Amino acid sequence: MKKFLTLLPFTLLVFSCSEKRRPADQIIVGKIWTANPQQPWAQAMAIQGDTLVAIGNEMEVMKWKGDKTDFTRFDSVELIVPGFIDTHTHFVEAGFTLSSVQLRDAKTKEEFIQRISDFAKTLKPGIWITGGNWDHENWDGELPDRSWIDAVTPNNPVWINRLDGHMSLANSAALKAADITDKVKDIVGGTIVRDKRGRVTGVLKDNAKDLVDKIVPAPSVEAEDQALQAAMNYLAGHGVTSAHSMYGYNSAFERAHETGKMTTRVYAGIPLDQWKELKKKVDAEGRGDNWLKIGCLKAFVDGALGSHTAAFFKPFSDSPNDSGFFITPEDKLYHEIKSADSAGLQLMIHAIGDKAINTLLNIFEKVEKENGPKDRRFRIEHLQHIQPSDIPRLAQLNVIASMQPYHAIDDGRWAEKVIGHERSKTTYAFRSLIDAKVKVVFGSDWPVAPATPLEGIYAAVTRRTLDGKNRNGWFPEQKISVEQALRAYTIDAAYSSFDEKIKGSLEKGKLADFVVLNRNIFAIAPEKIREVSVLTTVVGGKVVFEKK
């Protein structure tokens, strides 16, 4: 018996070496960061179809080379990483904004008006102007007014949103189309902004936006398909191979999937109050495949900081009679979360202010006790302004922190003016959360912020605000490492959608989704990361973007 055991490994080795295997379709050689803690770095990988069949040192991987194997060697200064996963987008909506008026970087009231005027001149009368993503903090915080733009948009209704998506501006034509007058009643969970005379200014916040949203003409099927394609092209150019679409399941996804036009893998959500419909769809059709997946639900606890609609325990520093509000009543939120969780669906809930986050954690804790233990992976989207005492609770409850690092260097320009220095200490508290063993995953909130993971990594690692201030970082104690930021965009992001076994890291048996960067972000100064560009994006072994 002892002799047999000694010879057995040799016998198996001979069998393994003599076994015939199909050569790889592709072999890639370069400096590879895998996101696999058991093998963080590799020199080469082999691909068959859409799957990695080998990864490791070059000599071993080259054994997979055949006469027809495509071979690519990347330069030693370049870096290959798993495809980026953006855990928070508004996918098709973002595609539409790519062709709409661009207001994000309008620095003055005059520039804001001029851009709208110029864009309106390109449209036929009656066509709605939407999108925009304006930011009134660029011109010292004065909210826009319909009187600013009525004269330059006499023939087109305007309904343009602030970049956070929680308030929008309507011109007089849009208000008239929605039958909104100065006598309109206030809306629970929203705000109709009025001037000192009681006149409606055109700015509507959160639930009040529904008054106009419901009458905006729906886009055509062709326009939706074009927006989806534009969105996928944009994401591919920035190395995003998978995206989670919040509140954004759209039939355009199904059309692209059925015709083989998907180049981005999508996890698509719908509103929480439609959980019964989602449950029926999952039961009838399943949760999808590696390209298009369903099973998640999105809801809002509160609004956003820039709109003063995020819910806090204490008033805003610059508005002592205002502490924000809940968009969804707490009782309704609890009952719908409990029902959806019982149905086996994943919950991904927006909470920004400390009161909203605390309330949502209380609901999650209660639902877990009542529905019993299981692998549910509750997510809090944004988790921007958390109380220090609530940080360890996320780890205890296994709640995922789904965050957007670009917001930190954007909001960091003005957040202390709104909530003060003390509450800002745990704003976008990446380091504190990771140190507490919370699973932190990253996304963009595109089109609220650009879907550019390299800028997100730069933001998380440096925390240098967009105004050029805070050179050492805005609350630098919350900075994290390049590897931690990469994990949040790759393997941990995959975990947040129950996909860690098929993607998020470069390992044998996983999907061949990867990105080639023109520089090694581990080896350069952190402030240089935002200058790095994507050379190639590969999804399922196929190139979907290549820099010219």
Long-range contacts (C-beta under 8 A, 24 or more apart in sequence): 21-64, 22-48, 22-66, 23-64, 23-65, 23-66, 23-67, 23-68, 23-69, 24-48, 24-53, 24-54, 24-64, 24-65, 24-66, 24-69, 25-49, 25-68, 25-69, 25-70, 25-541, 26-69, 26-70, 26-71, 26-72, 26-512, 26-541, 27-61, 27-62, 27-64, 27-65, 27-69, 27-70, 27-71, 27-72, 28-72, 28-74, 28-80, 28-514, 29-58, 29-61, 29-71, 29-72, 29-73, 29-74, 30-73, 30-74, 30-75, 30-76, 30-78, 30-79, 30-80, 30-516, 31-74, 31-76, 31-78, 31-79, 31-80, 31-520, 32-79, 32-80, 32-81, 32-506, 33-79, 33-80, 33-81, 33-82, 33-486, 33-522, 34-82, 34-505, 34-506, 34-507, 35-81, 35-82, 35-486, 35-487, 35-490, 35-491, 35-504, 35-505, 35-506, 36-491, 36-505, 36-506, 36-507, 39-507, 42-506, 45-506, 45-512, 47-512, 47-541, 49-540, 49-541, 50-290, 50-511, 50-512, 50-540, 50-541, 50-542, 51-509, 51-510, 51-511, 51-512, 51-541, 52-506, 52-507, 52-508, 52-509, 52-510, 52-511, 52-512, 53-508, 53-509, 54-508, 55-506, 55-507, 55-508, 74-516, 77-518, 77-519, 77-520, 78-516, 78-517, 78-518, 78-519, 78-520, 78-535, 79-516, 79-517, 79-519, 79-520, 79-521, 79-522, 80-506, 80-514, 80-515, 80-516, 80-517, 81-486, 81-490, 81-514, 81-515, 81-517, 82-490, 82-491, 82-503, 82-504, 82-505, 82-506, 82-513, 82-514, 82-515, 83-239, 83-240, 83-241, 83-242, 83-490, 83-503, 83-513, 83-514, 83-515, 83-537, 83-538, 83-539, 84-238, 84-239, 84-240, 84-241, 84-242, 84-453, 84-489, 84-490, 84-493, 84-515, 85-240, 85-241, 85-242, 85-243, 85-244, 85-441, 85-489, 85-490, 85-493, 85-494, 85-497, 85-503, 85-504, 86-235, 86-240, 86-242, 86-243, 86-244, 86-442, 86-443, 86-444, 86-446, 86-451, 86-453, 86-489, 86-493, 87-243, 87-244, 87-402, 87-441, 87-442, 87-443, 87-493, 87-496, 87-497, 88-244, 88-246, 88-381, 88-382, 88-402, 88-404, 88-443, 88-444, 88-445, 88-446, 89-243, 89-244, 89-245, 89-246, 89-248, 89-443, 89-444, 89-445, 89-446, 89-451, 90-165, 90-245, 90-246, 90-247, 90-248, 90-445, 90-446, 90-447, 90-448, 91-228, 91-231, 91-243, 91-245, 91-248, 91-250, 91-253, 91-266, 91-268, 92-224, 92-227, 92-228, 92-231, 92-245, 92-248, 92-250, 92-252, 92-253, 93-227, 93-248, 93-447, 94-231, 94-234, 94-446, 94-447, 94-451, 95-226, 95-227, 95-228, 95-229, 95-230, 95-231, 95-232, 95-234, 96-130, 96-131, 96-219, 96-223, 96-227, 97-131, 97-132, 97-133, 97-447, 98-227, 98-230, 98-231, 98-234, 99-227, 99-230, 100-129, 100-130, 100-131, 100-132, 101-129, 101-131, 101-132, 101-160, 102-132, 102-133, 103-132, 103-133, 103-134, 103-135, 103-160, 104-133, 104-134, 104-135, 104-163, 105-138, 106-134, 106-135, 106-138, 106-139, 107-138, 107-139, 108-138, 108-139, 109-139, 109-142, 109-144, 109-148, 112-139, 112-144, 112-148, 113-148, 113-149, 113-152, 116-149, 116-152, 116-153, 116-158, 116-160, 117-149, 117-152, 117-153, 120-152, 120-153, 120-155, 120-156, 120-158, 123-156, 125-155, 125-156, 126-155, 126-156, 126-157, 127-156, 128-156, 128-157, 128-158, 128-159, 128-174, 128-216, 128-217, 129-153, 129-156, 129-157, 129-158, 129-159, 129-160, 130-159, 130-160, 130-161, 130-216, 131-160, 131-161, 131-447, 132-160, 132-161, 133-161, 133-162, 133-163, 133-447, 133-448, 134-160, 134-161, 134-162, 134-163, 134-169, 135-162, 135-163, 135-306, 136-162, 136-306, 137-306, 137-413, 137-414, 141-414, 143-193, 143-201, 143-203, 144-169, 144-202, 144-203, 145-169, 145-195, 145-201, 145-202, 145-203, 146-170, 146-171, 146-172, 146-175, 146-201, 146-202, 159-212, 159-213, 159-216, 162-306, 162-307, 163-306, 163-447, 163-448, 163-449, 164-303, 164-304, 164-305, 164-306, 164-307, 164-448, 165-304, 165-448, 166-205, 166-206, 166-303, 166-304, 166-306, 166-307, 166-309, 167-191, 167-193, 167-203, 167-204, 167-205, 167-206, 167-209, 167-307, 167-309, 168-203, 168-204, 168-209, 168-212, 169-202, 169-203, 170-202, 170-203, 170-204, 170-212, 171-202, 172-202, 174-202, 174-212, 175-200, 175-202, 175-212, 177-212, 177-215, 178-211, 178-212, 178-214, 178-215, 180-211, 180-212, 184-211, 187-211, 189-325, 189-326, 189-327, 189-328, 189-329, 190-327, 191-309, 205-303, 205-307, 205-309, 206-300, 206-303, 206-307, 206-309, 206-325, 206-327, 207-327, 221-251, 221-252, 221-255, 224-250, 224-251, 224-252, 225-252, 225-255, 225-256, 227-252, 228-252, 228-253, 228-256, 229-256, 229-261, 231-264, 232-256, 232-262, 232-263, 232-264, 232-544, 233-263, 233-545, 234-451, 235-264, 235-451, 236-263, 236-264, 236-537, 236-539, 236-544, 236-545, 237-534, 237-537, 237-545, 238-450, 238-451, 238-452, 238-453, 238-454, 238-534, 239-453, 239-454, 239-515, 239-517, 239-534, 239-537, 239-545, 240-264, 240-451, 240-453, 240-537, 241-265, 241-503, 241-513, 241-514, 241-515, 241-537, 241-538, 241-539, 241-544, 242-266, 242-267, 242-493, 242-494, 242-499, 242-503, 242-513, 243-267, 243-451, 244-268, 244-269, 244-296, 244-348, 244-443, 244-496, 244-497, 245-269, 246-298, 246-348, 246-381, 247-271, 247-298, 249-294, 253-292, 254-292, 257-291, 257-292, 262-291, 262-292, 263-539, 263-544, 264-539, 264-544, 265-290, 265-291, 265-292, 265-293, 265-503, 265-513, 265-539, 266-291, 266-292, 266-293, 267-293, 267-294, 267-295, 267-296, 267-497, 267-499, 268-292, 268-293, 268-294, 268-296, 269-294, 269-296, 269-297, 269-298, 269-348, 270-294, 270-297, 270-298, 271-297, 271-298, 271-299, 272-297, 272-298, 272-299, 272-333, 272-336, 272-337, 272-340, 272-347, 272-349, 273-299, 273-336, 275-336, 275-339, 275-340, 275-343, 275-345, 276-343, 278-345, 279-340, 279-343, 279-344, 279-345, 282-344, 282-345, 290-502, 290-503, 290-511, 290-540, 293-497, 293-499, 295-345, 295-346, 296-345, 296-346, 296-347, 296-348, 296-497, 297-340, 297-345, 297-346, 297-347, 297-348, 298-348, 298-349, 298-350, 298-381, 299-328, 299-333, 299-336, 299-337, 299-347, 299-349, 299-350, 300-327, 300-328, 300-349, 300-350, 301-326, 301-327, 301-328, 301-333, 301-349, 301-350, 301-351, 301-352, 301-356, 301-357, 301-359, 301-360, 302-326, 302-327, 302-350, 302-351, 302-352, 302-353, 302-355, 302-356, 303-327, 303-352, 304-352, 305-352, 305-353, 305-384, 305-385, 305-411, 305-415, 305-418, 305-419, 306-411, 306-414, 306-418, 308-418, 310-352, 310-353, 310-356, 310-384, 310-385, 311-352, 311-353, 311-355, 311-356, 311-359, 312-353, 312-354, 312-355, 312-385, 312-419, 312-423, 313-354, 313-355, 313-358, 313-387, 314-423, 316-418, 316-419, 317-416, 317-417, 317-418, 317-419, 317-420, 318-417, 318-418, 323-355, 324-353, 324-355, 324-356, 326-356, 326-359, 330-359, 330-363, 333-360, 333-363, 334-363, 334-366, 334-367, 337-363, 337-364, 337-367, 338-366, 338-367, 338-370, 338-371, 341-367, 341-371, 341-376, 342-371, 346-376, 346-377, 346-378, 346-379, 346-497, 346-498, 347-376, 347-378, 347-379, 348-379, 348-381, 348-402, 349-378, 349-379, 349-380, 349-381, 350-380, 350-381, 350-382, 351-380, 351-381, 351-382, 351-383, 352-382, 352-383, 352-384, 352-385, 353-384, 353-385, 354-385, 354-386, 354-387, 354-390, 354-423, 357-383, 357-385, 357-386, 357-387, 357-390, 358-387, 358-390, 361-390, 361-393, 361-394, 361-397, 361-399, 364-397, 364-399, 365-393, 365-397, 368-397, 377-495, 377-496, 377-498, 379-441, 379-496, 382-407, 382-445, 383-433, 384-411, 384-427, 384-428, 385-419, 385-423, 385-424, 385-426, 385-427, 386-426, 386-429, 387-426, 388-425, 388-426, 388-432, 391-426, 391-429, 391-432, 391-433, 391-436, 391-438, 392-436, 394-433, 394-436, 394-438, 395-436, 395-437, 395-438, 398-439, 399-438, 400-438, 400-439, 400-440, 400-441, 400-495, 400-496, 401-433, 401-438, 401-439, 401-440, 401-441, 402-441, 402-443, 402-496, 403-428, 403-430, 403-440, 403-441, 403-442, 403-443, 403-488, 404-442, 404-443, 404-444, 404-445, 404-448, 404-449, 404-456, 405-430, 405-442, 405-456, 405-457, 405-459, 405-460, 405-485, 406-444, 406-445, 406-449, 406-450, 406-452, 406-455, 406-456, 406-459, 407-445, 407-448, 407-449, 408-459, 408-460, 408-463, 408-474, 408-478, 409-459, 409-462, 409-463, 409-464, 409-465, 409-466, 409-474, 410-449, 410-465, 410-466, 412-463, 412-465, 412-466, 412-470, 412-474, 413-465, 413-466, 413-467, 413-469, 424-475, 425-475, 427-475, 428-478, 429-478, 430-460, 430-478, 430-479, 430-480, 430-484, 431-477, 431-478, 431-479, 431-480, 432-478, 434-480, 434-484, 439-492, 439-495, 439-496, 440-484, 440-488, 440-492, 441-488, 441-489, 441-492, 441-493, 441-495, 441-496, 442-485, 442-488, 442-489, 442-493, 443-493, 453-489, 454-517, 454-521, 454-529, 454-530, 454-532, 454-533, 454-534, 455-530, 456-485, 456-489, 457-482, 457-485, 457-486, 457-489, 457-521, 457-529, 458-526, 458-527, 458-529, 458-530, 460-484, 460-485, 460-488, 461-485, 461-526, 461-529, 462-526, 462-527, 462-529, 464-527, 482-521, 482-522, 482-526, 482-529, 483-522, 486-521, 511-540, 512-538, 512-540, 512-541, 513-538, 513-539, 513-540, 514-538, 518-547
